[in-house]
Amino acid sequence: MAIAAHPDLEQDLARVCRELAGRCQYLEIRVEESASTSVSFQGADLESLNQRRDRGGDVRALVDGAWGFTSFNRLEDIEEMAR
């Protein structure tokens, strides 16, 4: 049951939360997406132009009175990290 980066991300996250909710007293999954552009010049000459988009996040859970926390940088890892 992999989580993929697609328009249904919210539905997938809700599904994972419902599946894991019975095993913990508290579950929080945060996802962050960032975009960056870098431009490099050597004098008046354009050396490079790069764009980058990254996604990642963290999972925090309270299970049997103990807190657990992990972070991830691939959405496919959410379910594994939440265990």
N, C-alpha and C positions, 0 to 999 in steps of 0.2 A: 504494500500500500504506500506508494511513493507520492510525495507532494511535489508538484511541478510548478514552475513559474508560469502562470497563465491567468486569464481574467477571473477564474473561479477560486482564486487564492483564499478569499474570505470564507467561502463554503468549505474548502478543504481544512482550513484551520479550525473552524467550528466542529467539523466531523472528528478531527483528532482530539479536540478538547472533550467532546462528548464521550469518546471511547476511553479516555484516560481518567475522566472525572470520578468514576467510581472507585478508583484506587488511591485517591488523595483527598485531603481536606481543602486544599487550595491549589490551583494551577493557573499559571500565567505564562502566556507565550507572546513575546514581542518580536515583531519583524520590522526591520529598517531597510530602506532602499536609499542609496545615494548615487548621485551622478556627478561626474567631474569632467572638466575639459582642461587640457594643458596645451599651451602654445609656447614654443621655444624659437627664439631668434638668435642668429649669429650676425651681429651688426644689423643690416637691413634685410638679410636673407632669412626666410622662414626655414627653420631646421626641422621642426616637427609640429604636428597638430594631432592630438589624441583625445578621444572621448572614452569614458569608462563608466559603467553602471555596475554597482555592487549591491548584493542583498545578503542580509544576515540577521541575526537576532539572538535572543536568549530565552531560556525556559527556566522558570522558578516554580518549585512545587513544595508543598508541605505534606509529608507522608508519615503517618504514625508519630507525629510530634517532632519530626526532624525536617529541617529545610534542606533542599537540594537546589543547586544552580548549575547551569551549563550554558555555553554559548555555541553558536554554529555560524558557518558562513556559506552553507548550501541548504536551500530549502528542503531538499530531499532528505536532510538529516534531522528534521524537526521531530519526527516520530521516534527515532532512535534516541535522540537526546532527551526526550521527555520520559523515557523509561528509566 
